[in-house]
Amino acid sequence: MLRSILLQIVFLIVVLVCYVIIYCYIRKKSKFACRSTRNENFPSQLNKADQSMQRQLQKRQIKVTKNLFIIVCAYICCILPFGVACVIPGSYVVIPWASMFFLLNSCVNPFTYGFNHPQFKDVFKHMFKCKLNDIKEPSSLLHMLSSVTKSVKSDSF
């Protein structure tokens, strides 16, 4: 039980540190990009294009920050039931179910990233509608699945 709790704490620390490093890196790159777009003739003023680029970078930074927040919250929500079940005495019946939530985190991340990225969102939409042929630029695996579903449909009629 103690080992499970300690592992969860270690996992949580690793996840938080990694995402803080990613956040700091993106923030640093955004600041660098903003500084490098300054007008040479008027260093204290930004021209309209520079202001537009700065707004785009800020929007991107906010979007990435929100995405990181969602990922970390999903991770915490997925590991929390298992940690609580390990701490509460006599909850051995709940541990298999709680461990399913623990493993669910691996399934949550692709959807979180996918629904926040326009290209992935479009692909997910077509996949959920079972319209694999409508996906622009399908991967080789998706192309193969699409051809298999075509042959299955034609054989069933």
WOFEN-V22909 format. One record per residue. N is the residue number from 1. RES is the residue in one letter. PSI is psi in whole degrees, 0 to 359 (999 if undefined). Layout:
[[N RES PSI] [N RES PSI]]
This chain:
[[1 M 315] [2 L 321] [3 R 318] [4 S 316] [5 I 316] [6 L 320] [7 L 320] [8 Q 321] [9 I 318] [10 V 314] [11 F 315] [12 L 317] [13 I 316] [14 V 314] [15 V 312] [16 L 316] [17 V 316] [18 C 315] [19 Y 329] [20 V 320] [21 I 317] [22 I 315] [23 Y 313] [24 C 321] [25 Y 314] [26 I 319] [27 R 318] [28 K 317] [29 K 321] [30 S 317] [31 K 319] [32 F 318] [33 A 321] [34 C 318] [35 R 323] [36 S 347] [37 T 3] [38 R 146] [39 N 132] [40 E 321] [41 N 326] [42 F 80] [43 P 335] [44 S 348] [45 Q 146] [46 L 137] [47 N 176] [48 K 319] [49 A 320] [50 D 321] [51 Q 320] [52 S 316] [53 M 321] [54 Q 319] [55 R 319] [56 Q 318] [57 L 321] [58 Q 319] [59 K 318] [60 R 317] [61 Q 319] [62 I 318] [63 K 316] [64 V 320] [65 T 316] [66 K 317] [67 N 316] [68 L 320] [69 F 316] [70 I 317] [71 I 314] [72 V 318] [73 C 319] [74 A 319] [75 Y 313] [76 I 317] [77 C 329] [78 C 326] [79 I 340] [80 L 314] [81 P 321] [82 F 317] [83 G 318] [84 V 318] [85 A 327] [86 C 331] [87 V 324] [88 I 122] [89 P 141] [90 G 12] [91 S 27] [92 Y 337] [93 V 329] [94 V 339] [95 I 318] [96 P 321] [97 W 320] [98 A 325] [99 S 333] [100 M 321] [101 F 322] [102 F 317] [103 L 339] [104 L 335] [105 N 326] [106 S 333] [107 C 335] [108 V 320] [109 N 312] [110 P 323] [111 F 321] [112 T 312] [113 Y 320] [114 G 318] [115 F 348] [116 N 359] [117 H 125] [118 P 318] [119 Q 317] [120 F 321] [121 K 317] [122 D 317] [123 V 317] [124 F 319] [125 K 314] [126 H 324] [127 M 317] [128 F 332] [129 K 0] [130 C 38] [131 K 67] [132 L 333] [133 N 340] [134 D 357] [135 I 128] [136 K 138] [137 E 62] [138 P 152] [139 S 169] [140 S 322] [141 L 315] [142 L 323] [143 H 318] [144 M 315] [145 L 320] [146 S 317] [147 S 326] [148 V 316] [149 T 327] [150 K 315] [151 S 325] [152 V 318] [153 K 318] [154 S 328] [155 D 332] [156 S 342] [157 F 999]]
